[in-house]
């Protein structure tokens, strides 16, 4: 993917192993711009974009305790 600065981005992720949660994002090595892609919990995509980031950085435990409706199916 190409960043808005013209450089290329790299796919990266952040993991919370105890909760089996992983946040996927694109990061530009030149300008450090970050674009959030999605949040996976137990190998199911449950949120995308800013909602995914807010949940991952906020009350992830509370979010996981509430039953979800199957996430996104691709």
Short mmCIF file of the C-alpha atoms (twelve columns), coordinates in Angstrom:
data_MODEL
# 
_entry.id   MODEL 
# 
loop_
_atom_site.group_PDB 
_atom_site.id 
_atom_site.type_symbol 
_atom_site.label_atom_id 
_atom_site.label_alt_id 
_atom_site.label_comp_id 
_atom_site.label_asym_id 
_atom_site.label_seq_id 
_atom_site.Cartn_x 
_atom_site.Cartn_y 
_atom_site.Cartn_z 
_atom_site.pdbx_PDB_model_num 
ATOM 1  C CA . UNK A 1  0.000   0.000   0.000  1 
ATOM 2  C CA . UNK A 2  1.195   3.538   -0.619 1 
ATOM 3  C CA . UNK A 3  1.158   6.212   2.085  1 
ATOM 4  C CA . UNK A 4  -0.143  9.707   1.492  1 
ATOM 5  C CA . UNK A 5  3.498   10.935  1.728  1 
ATOM 6  C CA . UNK A 6  4.395   8.770   -1.288 1 
ATOM 7  C CA . UNK A 7  6.340   6.087   0.592  1 
ATOM 8  C CA . UNK A 8  5.243   2.467   0.962  1 
ATOM 9  C CA . UNK A 9  3.579   1.096   4.090  1 
ATOM 10 C CA . UNK A 10 4.175   -2.189  5.887  1 
ATOM 11 C CA . UNK A 11 1.540   -4.506  7.329  1 
ATOM 12 C CA . UNK A 12 1.975   -4.854  11.072 1 
ATOM 13 C CA . UNK A 13 -0.020  -6.135  14.029 1 
ATOM 14 C CA . UNK A 14 -0.285  -5.843  17.783 1 
ATOM 15 C CA . UNK A 15 -1.287  -8.894  19.831 1 
ATOM 16 C CA . UNK A 16 -2.878  -9.529  23.228 1 
ATOM 17 C CA . UNK A 17 -2.131  -13.238 23.612 1 
ATOM 18 C CA . UNK A 18 -4.210  -13.805 26.775 1 
ATOM 19 C CA . UNK A 19 -7.340  -12.572 24.983 1 
ATOM 20 C CA . UNK A 20 -6.487  -14.072 21.565 1 
ATOM 21 C CA . UNK A 21 -6.901  -10.603 20.025 1 
ATOM 22 C CA . UNK A 22 -4.866  -9.013  17.232 1 
ATOM 23 C CA . UNK A 23 -5.073  -5.507  15.752 1 
ATOM 24 C CA . UNK A 24 -3.869  -5.243  12.139 1 
ATOM 25 C CA . UNK A 25 -2.633  -1.941  10.695 1 
ATOM 26 C CA . UNK A 26 -0.489  -0.360  7.958  1 
ATOM 27 C CA . UNK A 27 2.483   1.772   9.052  1 
ATOM 28 C CA . UNK A 28 4.619   4.102   6.936  1 
ATOM 29 C CA . UNK A 29 8.322   3.795   7.704  1 
ATOM 30 C CA . UNK A 30 9.089   7.307   6.477  1 
ATOM 31 C CA . UNK A 31 6.438   9.543   8.076  1 
ATOM 32 C CA . UNK A 32 5.158   7.008   10.711 1 
ATOM 33 C CA . UNK A 33 1.509   7.431   9.569  1 
ATOM 34 C CA . UNK A 34 -0.679  4.547   10.789 1 
ATOM 35 C CA . UNK A 35 -3.893  3.279   9.173  1 
ATOM 36 C CA . UNK A 36 -5.941  0.822   11.234 1 
ATOM 37 C CA . UNK A 37 -7.368  -2.078  9.242  1 
ATOM 38 C CA . UNK A 38 -9.215  -4.461  11.577 1 
ATOM 39 C CA . UNK A 39 -9.406  -6.251  14.937 1 
ATOM 40 C CA . UNK A 40 -9.529  -10.043 15.077 1 
ATOM 41 C CA . UNK A 41 -10.661 -11.924 18.181 1 
ATOM 42 C CA . UNK A 42 -10.305 -15.712 18.108 1 
ATOM 43 C CA . UNK A 43 -9.559  -15.537 14.349 1 
ATOM 44 C CA . UNK A 44 -12.786 -13.660 13.555 1 
ATOM 45 C CA . UNK A 45 -12.748 -10.059 12.314 1 
ATOM 46 C CA . UNK A 46 -15.015 -8.172  14.716 1 
ATOM 47 C CA . UNK A 47 -14.301 -4.477  14.044 1 
ATOM 48 C CA . UNK A 48 -12.671 -2.243  11.442 1 
ATOM 49 C CA . UNK A 49 -11.020 1.184   11.399 1 
ATOM 50 C CA . UNK A 50 -11.153 3.626   14.294 1 
ATOM 51 C CA . UNK A 51 -13.664 1.479   16.211 1 
ATOM 52 C CA . UNK A 52 -11.154 -1.380  16.142 1 
ATOM 53 C CA . UNK A 53 -8.373  0.842   17.477 1 
ATOM 54 C CA . UNK A 54 -10.558 2.377   20.198 1 
ATOM 55 C CA . UNK A 55 -11.702 -1.044  21.400 1 
ATOM 56 C CA . UNK A 56 -8.191  -2.522  21.325 1 
ATOM 57 C CA . UNK A 57 -6.791  0.423   23.315 1 
ATOM 58 C CA . UNK A 58 -9.835  0.699   25.608 1 
ATOM 59 C CA . UNK A 59 -12.031 -1.931  27.241 1 
ATOM 60 C CA . UNK A 60 -11.070 -4.979  25.177 1 
ATOM 61 C CA . UNK A 61 -11.936 -7.380  28.005 1 
ATOM 62 C CA . UNK A 62 -15.438 -5.900  28.334 1 
ATOM 63 C CA . UNK A 63 -15.934 -6.059  24.565 1 
ATOM 64 C CA . UNK A 64 -14.933 -9.726  24.420 1 
ATOM 65 C CA . UNK A 65 -17.279 -10.668 27.299 1 
ATOM 66 C CA . UNK A 66 -20.314 -9.485  25.296 1 
ATOM 67 C CA . UNK A 67 -21.329 -12.065 22.657 1 
ATOM 68 C CA . UNK A 68 -20.677 -10.754 19.129 1 
ATOM 69 C CA . UNK A 69 -22.726 -11.428 16.025 1 
ATOM 70 C CA . UNK A 70 -20.150 -13.453 14.100 1 
ATOM 71 C CA . UNK A 71 -18.033 -10.554 12.850 1 
ATOM 72 C CA . UNK A 72 -17.305 -9.941  9.184  1 
ATOM 73 C CA . UNK A 73 -17.369 -12.856 6.751  1 
ATOM 74 C CA . UNK A 74 -15.265 -12.472 3.624  1 
# 
